[in-house]
Amino acid sequence: MTLYDTAVVGGGPAGLSAALHLAWQDREVLLIDRATGPLFYTLEKLYNVPGMPEATGVEIQKRLKAQARERGAEIVFGSVVSITGQAGDFLLAGAQGAKAQEWRARTVLLATGVARFHPTVDGDYTPCFAYAGKGNLYYCTDCEGPEIVGKDTVVIGAGPAEWAATLALGLTRYTPHVRVLVTGEDTAISPHRAEQLAERGIPVLQGEIKALVGERHDLKALELADGSRIAAEAFFVSSSARGRTDLATQLGVELAPGGELAKEWKIRRAPTPESLFSMASGIIYQQPIAPQPISASVIRAQLARGAPGRDAVREMMSPAVLRYIDQHHLYSDQAHQQDAT
Ligand SMILES: Cc1cc2nc3c(=O)[nH]c(=O)nc-3n(C[C@H](O)[C@H](O)[C@H](O)COP(=O)(O)OP(=O)(O)OC[C@H]3O[C@@H](n4cnc5c(N)ncnc54)[C@H](O)[C@@H]3O)c2cc1C
């Protein structure tokens, strides 16, 4: 069995970029991917990917794959279910198509992306596939927010209602016509958020989705269990997403409390620079392989954001940086005040 220099698990933009760079550096690299990343299903044009204006997700995937292959990366369609061993000789086991398969590599790079949860329609999450990434059912505010400028938009709260409320408020940057539909069990919205929604005239509706009403790639309305219909020009999903960290966990990577980021970038059993693990960030071209030096001013800016900034600091910083924060009393009063409001 070939012993590759690196096995990359995951062939979205992060994994393909990593494979390209490794191949360019003359490493023998194998990329294993089961092709479930969002861009494989995104037929809409993306406008914010550098160097590829107006390419669809599918085209972006194709181009990244072709470039990595051209440089010598070997790419296979397969699924990895377990990784054992240690730096120098990892054994990856899974399936290539219908056939059980094993691969060996000196180092492993995980670029397995993020799993997103779709809203359920009469208990089934698959009806959303007909519209996600293809028409007017959106998931990613950063990527897709500009698509809804001025449009009558419904935020489908498939996770906690508080998140849906926050997303709706954020979308008012693009359109004043926003409503929230809370579908999940967690219907609580904090008084502070409720006040902000009221100030901006955002109504909050509640109900279970019974059917999606639309034509090819164009969602027109949500039919609710009580028979009513909510029509809109655009629909935005608010739901939870989680990093696919199962393989990292198997290898003993210690995760931060949020469960998504490696607490330290190094796997403890193999603290050599070559065996640094990367948890794909879910952001194209943002693919940290080694810890970045972080200045005090960056930490201060994060902490000034209040609770979210503090969580980010806790999850992303090394113990040494956290000690630095404590020693320099960087949890400012301003940060605490922002929490309280
Ligand atoms: C609807 C939508 C629109 C978007 N639009 C934009 C946009 O306009 N611009 C932009 O920059 N970003 C956009 N994004 C975000 C972008 O798609 C993601 O940031 C990007 O795909 C993340 O890349 P990734 O490589 O980290 O993960 P992914 O693309 O999720 O790739 C991970 C890959 O790993 C594979 N995998 C996971 N586990 C295993 C395993 N055990 N074995 C084998 N393979 C495995 C998965 O099948 C998947 O193919 C959009 C996202 C969505 C959902």
The ligand as a Tripos MOL2 file, in Angstrom:
@<TRIPOS>MOLECULE
LIG
   53    58     1     0     0
SMALL
NO_CHARGES

@<TRIPOS>ATOM
      1 C1        -25.8560   28.0200   -0.1120 C.3       1 LIG1
      2 C2        -24.4220   28.4260    0.1430 C.ar      1 LIG1
      3 C3        -23.8540   29.4520   -0.6120 C.ar      1 LIG1
      4 C4        -22.5440   29.8330   -0.3900 C.ar      1 LIG1
      5 N1        -22.0200   30.8530   -1.1280 N.ar      1 LIG1
      6 C5        -20.7380   31.2420   -0.9420 C.ar      1 LIG1
      7 C6        -20.1810   32.3440   -1.6580 C.ar      1 LIG1
      8 O1        -20.8600   32.9970   -2.4440 O.2       1 LIG1
      9 N2        -18.8890   32.6590   -1.4310 N.ar      1 LIG1
     10 C7        -18.1220   31.9990   -0.5160 C.ar      1 LIG1
     11 O2        -16.9610   32.3340   -0.3250 O.2       1 LIG1
     12 N3        -18.6450   30.9560    0.1900 N.ar      1 LIG1
     13 C8        -19.9220   30.5790    0.0050 C.ar      1 LIG1
     14 N4        -20.4660   29.5950    0.7690 N.ar      1 LIG1
     15 C9        -19.6500   28.9820    1.8030 C.3       1 LIG1
     16 C10       -18.7280   27.9320    1.1990 C.3       1 LIG1
     17 O3        -19.5070   26.9820    0.5130 O.3       1 LIG1
     18 C11       -17.9640   27.2590    2.3130 C.3       1 LIG1
     19 O4        -17.2930   28.2800    3.0390 O.3       1 LIG1
     20 C12       -16.9460   26.2950    1.7550 C.3       1 LIG1
     21 O5        -17.5610   25.3000    0.9780 O.3       1 LIG1
     22 C13       -16.1920   25.6510    2.8940 C.3       1 LIG1
     23 O6        -15.1750   24.8750    2.3400 O.3       1 LIG1
     24 P1        -14.5460   23.6600    3.1190 P.3       1 LIG1
     25 O7        -13.5640   23.0330    2.1930 O.co2     1 LIG1
     26 O8        -14.1000   24.0850    4.4650 O.co2     1 LIG1
     27 O9        -15.7400   22.6410    3.4180 O.3       1 LIG1
     28 P2        -16.7840   21.9450    2.4420 P.3       1 LIG1
     29 O10       -16.9610   22.7140    1.1940 O.co2     1 LIG1
     30 O11       -17.9710   21.6370    3.2800 O.co2     1 LIG1
     31 O12       -16.0600   20.5920    2.0460 O.3       1 LIG1
     32 C14       -15.8460   19.5670    2.9590 C.3       1 LIG1
     33 C15       -15.7790   18.2760    2.1660 C.3       1 LIG1
     34 O13       -15.3040   17.2420    3.0290 O.3       1 LIG1
     35 C16       -16.0220   16.0660    2.7320 C.3       1 LIG1
     36 N5        -15.9670   15.1690    3.8810 N.ar      1 LIG1
     37 C17       -16.3790   15.4020    5.1550 C.ar      1 LIG1
     38 N6        -16.1100   14.3550    5.9380 N.ar      1 LIG1
     39 C18       -15.5070   13.4310    5.1430 C.ar      1 LIG1
     40 C19       -14.9950   12.1350    5.3800 C.ar      1 LIG1
     41 N7        -15.0290   11.5790    6.5920 N.pl3     1 LIG1
     42 N8        -14.4760   11.4440    4.3320 N.ar      1 LIG1
     43 C20       -14.4040   12.0090    3.0900 C.ar      1 LIG1
     44 N9        -14.8780   13.2530    2.8160 N.ar      1 LIG1
     45 C21       -15.4050   13.9480    3.8320 C.ar      1 LIG1
     46 C22       -17.4390   16.5510    2.4490 C.3       1 LIG1
     47 O14       -18.1420   15.5920    1.7140 O.3       1 LIG1
     48 C23       -17.1510   17.8250    1.6550 C.3       1 LIG1
     49 O15       -17.0940   17.5730    0.2740 O.3       1 LIG1
     50 C24       -21.7820   29.1870    0.5930 C.ar      1 LIG1
     51 C25       -22.3380   28.1470    1.3520 C.ar      1 LIG1
     52 C26       -23.6560   27.7740    1.1400 C.ar      1 LIG1
     53 C27       -24.2490   26.6610    1.9760 C.3       1 LIG1
@<TRIPOS>BOND
     1     1     2 1
     2     2     3 ar
     3     2    52 ar
     4     3     4 ar
     5     4     5 ar
     6     4    50 ar
     7     5     6 ar
     8     6     7 ar
     9     6    13 1
    10     7     8 2
    11     7     9 ar
    12     9    10 ar
    13    10    11 2
    14    10    12 ar
    15    12    13 ar
    16    13    14 ar
    17    14    15 1
    18    14    50 ar
    19    15    16 1
    20    16    17 1
    21    16    18 1
    22    18    19 1
    23    18    20 1
    24    20    21 1
    25    20    22 1
    26    22    23 1
    27    23    24 1
    28    24    25 2
    29    24    26 1
    30    24    27 1
    31    27    28 1
    32    28    29 2
    33    28    30 1
    34    28    31 1
    35    31    32 1
    36    32    33 1
    37    33    34 1
    38    33    48 1
    39    34    35 1
    40    35    36 1
    41    35    46 1
    42    36    37 ar
    43    36    45 ar
    44    37    38 ar
    45    38    39 ar
    46    39    40 ar
    47    39    45 ar
    48    40    41 1
    49    40    42 ar
    50    42    43 ar
    51    43    44 ar
    52    44    45 ar
    53    46    47 1
    54    46    48 1
    55    48    49 1
    56    50    51 ar
    57    51    52 ar
    58    52    53 1
@<TRIPOS>SUBSTRUCTURE
     1 LIG1         1 GROUP 0 **** ****
